[in-house]
Amino acid sequence: MNANADVFPHQPPVRAVPGFALLFSVSLPAIPGSVDLEAAMRLAGVTPFSPQQLSDYRRLRDETEVHVLGRAFIEAGRLTHRAIGRIALAPSASDPHGPRVADAHLFTHVAGVALWEVWLPCQVQDFDVRRWTAWLDDQAPDSLPARVWQALQPLSLALGGPQAYRQYLPCSVVRLPAQPLSALRAGQAADIVRLLWCDRSARRLKPEVVDAELARDYCAHIGGITLLGRRAALDIHGCQDDSSPPDFGSGLLPRSAVPFLVTLELLLIERAVLLQLYERLSQRTPASIAALLELKQQVSNGLEEYYGATMAATRFGDQIAEDGERLFGIIDLYDALMDRLETVSFALTTRYQQRMTQMQFWLTVVFGATEIGFIAASIATWHYRTELGAVLAWTLGAAVVSAGVLVGLLSQRMEKR
């Protein structure tokens, strides 16, 4: 198979129904309450979901999360779902036929991070990778992520979140209503990889590069392909897939794409938790032992949440999770965090040892000077049996002189070490 699509110049265009799940991870110090969330939604002009939309989404999500994350993880209550609503998007100046609505959900984690999930359904159109990659470029001011975040930013600020997101990851969900996936792979294999890479260049890709990328397919079903890259994710199914609704206008993702999306969201939450812990350790080292102990306890509690997320008993898609931790830098970030935690523990031990050395130093000075003072007092009583003032002067003078000598000797000994 030749991987480059331009070898087939006369092939008719493939019709597709695309949708895009945009994921934004942010810091969120506190889990918002219902009152705060409703006030923020009114401020941002978001249209709430209907009861039927919420019910359909919640049923689909619950079934998938139990399968992907395991019941134990769900019952632990680490993630809290908040349905935000539908956001109307103004037409893009560069492409007025792009998505016009965005369905937003917020997932908050007890470790102080959150994830915005925004689903943008589209109508049937030609499979046009150059057009879609332009939509997904978050550096372009008129792109989908830029316009979506412009709508989400007031919500984020009203809930105590930041102005900017930590990480952005698009997941393209494409369904071919009338053609099998094999037809797309035969003529536009290179375009599939370009969409995964969010590559807007017109340069041709080597066939062996395309084949190697497509070989990393996580989908277990005939007629589907699921790919993961550093900058984006991709899920395409042909007409053999009967688990997806015929029209994305319902607001729901195709059922076959939800497990992949849940796994991606968990990976982004893992990374956000670790990054937040690392930044907390890197900002400053507390001056007191009590503050150091408190900081170490906070990090340990945060790591417990990370362990809980990564060690789900019935984890679905282990290969996706394993590759995702490598592609998103989660493994490197975890190692850096553990190194930083070891550095803080070393600082804690060193400071404790310094404090103990100082205490031993002054205890030696106090008890040594006092003992010498008592010895001087006993000697003074041989000569001054009735002169109490002279005896006290001998005692105080001997104690002060001996204390000074001990401080000098011990200081020199400590400096030599």
C-alpha positions in Angstrom: 0.0 0.0 0.0 1.3 3.4 -0.9 0.8 5.7 2.0 0.6 9.1 0.3 -2.9 10.3 -0.8 -1.7 12.4 -3.7 -0.9 9.2 -5.6 -4.7 8.9 -6.2 -5.5 12.3 -7.7 -8.8 11.1 -9.3 -10.3 9.4 -6.3 -13.6 10.8 -5.2 -13.7 12.6 -1.9 -14.6 10.5 1.2 -17.7 11.8 3.0 -17.3 12.0 6.8 -19.0 13.2 9.9 -16.3 14.7 12.1 -16.5 15.8 15.7 -13.8 17.2 18.0 -13.3 16.7 21.7 -11.1 19.5 23.1 -9.6 18.8 26.5 -8.1 21.6 28.6 -6.5 20.9 32.0 -6.3 23.7 34.6 -5.6 24.3 38.2 -8.6 24.7 40.4 -7.9 25.2 44.1 -11.5 24.3 45.3 -14.3 22.2 43.9 -17.1 24.6 43.0 -20.4 24.3 44.6 -23.7 24.3 42.7 -24.5 27.9 43.5 -21.0 29.1 42.4 -21.3 27.1 39.2 -24.8 28.4 38.3 -23.7 32.0 38.9 -20.6 31.5 36.7 -22.7 29.9 33.9 -25.1 32.9 33.9 -22.2 35.3 33.8 -20.7 33.4 30.8 -24.1 33.1 29.0 -24.0 29.3 28.8 -27.3 27.5 27.9 -27.9 24.7 30.4 -28.4 21.2 29.0 -31.9 19.8 28.9 -32.8 17.0 31.3 -32.8 14.5 28.5 -29.4 15.6 27.3 -28.0 15.3 30.8 -29.6 11.9 31.3 -28.2 10.5 28.1 -24.7 11.8 28.7 -24.7 10.6 32.3 -25.8 7.1 31.4 -23.2 6.8 28.7 -20.5 8.2 30.9 -21.3 6.1 33.9 -21.3 2.8 31.9 -18.0 3.7 30.4 -16.2 4.9 33.6 -17.1 1.7 35.4 -15.7 -0.3 32.6 -12.5 1.8 32.1 -11.7 3.0 35.6 -13.3 0.3 37.8 -16.0 0.6 40.5 -13.5 1.1 43.3 -12.0 4.2 41.7 -15.5 5.6 41.0 -16.7 5.0 44.6 -13.5 6.8 45.9 -15.0 10.1 44.6 -11.8 11.6 43.3 -13.5 13.0 40.2 -16.6 15.1 40.3 -18.6 15.8 37.1 -20.2 19.2 36.5 -22.4 19.6 33.5 -21.8 23.1 32.1 -24.0 23.5 29.1 -24.0 24.4 25.4 -21.9 27.3 24.2 -22.9 29.1 20.9 -19.8 29.8 18.8 -19.7 32.8 16.5 -18.8 31.9 12.9 -15.1 31.9 12.2 -13.9 34.6 9.9 -11.6 32.2 8.1 -14.1 29.3 7.8 -17.8 30.2 8.4 -18.9 26.6 8.0 -17.1 25.2 11.1 -18.8 24.0 14.3 -21.3 26.4 15.7 -22.0 24.8 19.1 -19.8 23.4 21.9 -21.0 21.2 24.7 -18.9 21.7 27.8 -18.4 19.6 30.9 -16.1 20.1 33.9 -14.3 17.3 35.8 -12.7 18.4 39.1 -10.2 16.4 41.0 -9.7 16.5 44.8 -6.0 17.2 44.3 -6.8 20.7 43.0 -6.9 20.3 39.3 -9.7 20.2 36.8 -10.4 19.2 33.2 -12.7 20.9 30.7 -14.2 18.5 28.2 -15.7 20.3 25.2 -17.4 18.4 22.4 -17.9 20.1 19.0 -20.1 18.1 16.6 -20.1 18.8 12.9 -22.3 18.0 9.9 -21.4 15.7 7.0 -18.6 17.0 4.9 -15.6 15.9 2.8 -12.6 14.3 4.7 -10.5 17.4 4.6 -7.4 17.2 6.9 -5.9 20.5 6.0 -9.2 22.3 7.0 -9.5 20.3 10.3 -5.9 20.8 11.4 -6.4 24.6 10.9 -9.5 24.4 13.1 -7.5 22.6 15.9 -4.4 24.8 16.0 -4.6 26.5 19.4 -1.9 29.1 18.3 -4.2 30.6 15.7 -6.4 33.3 17.2 -9.5 32.3 15.1 -9.2 28.5 15.7 -11.7 26.4 17.6 -9.6 26.0 20.8 -9.0 29.8 20.9 -12.7 30.6 20.5 -13.8 27.9 22.9 -11.3 29.0 25.6 -12.4 32.6 25.1 -15.9 31.4 26.1 -14.6 29.2 29.0 -12.2 31.8 30.5 -14.9 33.8 32.3 -16.2 30.5 33.8 -12.7 29.5 34.9 -12.0 32.9 36.5 -15.4 32.9 38.2 -14.7 29.5 39.7 -11.3 30.6 41.0 -9.3 29.1 38.2 -6.5 30.6 36.0 -6.7 32.7 32.9 -4.7 30.2 30.9 -4.9 26.4 30.6 -2.1 24.0 31.5 -2.4 21.6 28.6 -4.6 21.3 25.5 -5.3 18.1 23.7 -7.7 17.7 20.8 -9.3 14.3 20.0 -10.7 14.0 16.5 -13.6 11.6 16.2 -14.5 10.8 12.6 -17.2 8.6 11.3 -17.6 7.5 7.7 -21.4 7.0 7.2 -21.2 5.4 3.7 -17.7 4.0 3.3 -15.5 1.4 5.0 -12.3 2.5 6.7 -10.3 0.5 4.2 -11.3 3.0 1.4 -9.9 5.9 3.5 -6.7 4.1 4.3 -6.1 3.1 0.7 -6.3 6.7 -0.6 -5.6 9.0 2.4 -3.4 7.2 4.8 -0.9 10.1 5.0 -3.8 12.5 5.7 -4.8 10.3 8.7 -1.3 10.8 10.1 -1.3 14.5 9.4 -4.5 14.8 11.4 -2.9 12.9 14.3 0.2 15.1 14.2 -1.9 18.3 13.6 0.5 18.9 10.7 -0.5 21.9 8.6 2.4 21.5 6.1 1.9 20.3 2.6 5.1 18.2 2.5 4.7 14.5 1.6 5.4 11.9 4.3 7.5 8.8 3.8 5.4 5.7 3.2 7.3 3.8 5.9 6.7 6.6 8.4 3.0 6.5 7.7 2.8 2.7 7.9 4.7 2.7 11.2 2.3 5.3 12.7 -0.8 3.5 11.5 0.6 0.2 12.9 0.3 1.7 16.5 -3.5 1.2 16.3 -5.3 0.6 19.6 -8.7 -0.3 18.2 -9.7 -3.9 18.5 -12.7 -3.8 16.2 -12.8 -4.3 12.4 -13.3 -1.1 10.6 -11.9 1.2 13.2 -8.6 2.9 14.0 -7.5 4.6 17.3 -4.3 6.5 17.4 -2.5 8.6 20.0 0.3 11.2 19.5 2.0 13.8 21.6 -0.2 16.7 20.3 -3.5 15.0 19.5 -5.6 11.8 19.5 -7.7 10.3 16.7 -10.6 7.8 16.5 -12.0 6.9 13.1 -14.6 4.3 12.3 -16.0 3.3 8.9 -19.6 2.3 8.0 -19.2 -1.1 9.7 -19.5 0.6 13.1 -23.1 0.4 14.2 -22.5 1.7 17.7 -22.5 5.4 16.8 -25.5 7.7 16.3 -26.0 8.7 12.6 -25.9 12.4 13.5 -23.7 14.2 16.0 -26.3 16.9 16.4 -27.7 15.0 19.4 -24.7 16.4 21.4 -23.4 12.9 22.4 -20.1 11.4 21.4 -20.2 8.1 19.5 -20.4 5.4 22.1 -17.3 3.6 20.6 -15.2 6.7 21.2 -16.1 7.3 24.9 -13.7 4.7 26.5 -10.8 6.2 24.6 -11.8 9.7 25.7 -12.1 8.7 29.3 -8.6 7.2 29.2 -7.2 10.4 27.7 -8.9 12.5 30.4 -7.4 10.4 33.1 -3.9 10.8 31.6 -4.3 14.6 31.5 -5.4 14.6 35.1 -2.5 12.5 36.1 -0.1 14.9 34.4 -1.8 18.0 35.9 -1.6 16.5 39.5 2.1 15.7 39.1 2.9 19.0 37.6 1.1 20.9 40.4 3.0 18.9 43.0 6.3 19.5 41.3 5.7 23.2 41.1 4.8 23.3 44.8 8.1 21.6 45.7 10.1 23.8 43.3 8.8 27.2 44.3 10.5 27.3 47.7 11.7 25.2 50.6 10.1 26.2 53.9 12.4 27.5 56.5 11.0 25.6 59.5 10.9 21.9 60.2 7.2 22.0 60.9 6.5 23.6 57.5 8.8 21.0 55.8 6.8 18.2 57.4 3.5 19.8 56.4 4.7 20.2 52.8 5.9 16.6 52.6 2.5 15.4 53.9 0.7 17.5 51.3 2.8 15.9 48.5 2.2 12.5 49.9 -1.5 13.1 49.9 -1.4 14.3 46.3 0.6 11.2 45.3 -2.0 9.0 46.8 -4.5 10.5 44.3 -2.0 9.8 41.5 -1.6 6.2 42.7 -5.4 5.9 42.9 -5.8 7.1 39.3 -3.0 4.9 37.8 -3.8 1.7 39.7 -7.4 1.1 38.9 -8.1 -2.6 39.3 -10.1 -3.0 36.1 -8.2 -0.5 34.0 -9.3 -0.5 30.3 -6.8 0.2 27.5 -3.6 -0.5 29.4 -1.5 -0.1 26.3 -3.1 3.3 25.6 -2.4 4.4 29.2 1.2 3.1 29.1 2.0 4.8 25.8 0.2 8.0 26.9 2.2 8.3 30.1 5.3 8.2 27.9 4.1 10.5 25.1 2.7 13.1 27.5 5.9 13.1 29.7 4.1 11.7 32.7 6.8 9.2 33.5 9.6 11.8 33.3 7.5 14.2 35.4 6.9 11.5 38.0 10.6 10.7 38.2 11.4 14.4 38.6 8.8 14.8 41.3 10.3 11.9 43.3 13.8 13.3 42.9 12.5 16.6 44.1 10.7 15.0 47.0 14.0 13.2 47.9 15.8 16.5 47.9 13.2 18.0 50.2 13.5 15.0 52.5 17.3 15.4 52.5 16.8 19.1 53.4 14.5 18.1 56.2 17.0 15.6 57.6 19.9 18.0 57.3 18.0 20.8 59.0 16.9 18.4 61.8 20.5 17.3 62.3 21.7 20.9 62.3 19.1 21.8 64.9 20.1 18.8 67.1 23.8 19.8 66.7 23.0 23.3 67.8 21.0 22.0 70.8 23.9 19.8 71.8 26.3 22.7 71.4 24.4 25.0 73.8 23.6 22.2 76.2 27.3 21.5 76.4 28.1 25.2 77.0 25.4 25.6 79.6 26.1 22.5 81.6 29.9 22.8 81.2 29.9 26.4 82.4 27.5 25.7 85.3 29.6 22.8 86.5 32.8 24.8 86.3 31.0 27.6 88.2 30.1 25.2 91.0 33.7 24.0 91.2 34.9 27.6 91.5 32.3 28.2 94.2 33.5 25.2 96.2 37.1 26.4 95.9 36.1 30.0 96.9 34.5 28.9 100.1 37.8 27.7 101.4 39.1 31.3 101.4 35.9 33.3 101.9 33.9 31.4 104.5 31.8 34.5 105.3 32.1 36.6 102.1 29.0 35.5 100.1 29.5 38.2 97.5 33.0 37.1 96.7 31.9 33.5 96.4 29.1 34.5 94.0 31.6 36.6 92.0 34.0 33.6 91.7 31.1 31.5 90.6 29.7 33.9 88.0 33.2 34.8 86.7 34.2 31.2 86.3 31.0 30.3 84.6 31.3 33.2 82.1 35.0 32.5 81.3 34.4 28.8 80.9 31.4 29.4 78.7 33.5 31.7 76.5 36.2 29.1 76.3 33.7 26.3 75.5 32.0 28.4 72.8 35.4 29.0 71.1 36.6 25.4 71.3 33.3 23.9 70.1 33.0 26.5 67.3 36.5 25.6 66.0 35.6 21.9 66.1 32.4 22.4 64.2 34.1 24.5 61.5 36.7 21.8 60.9 34.0 19.3 60.2 
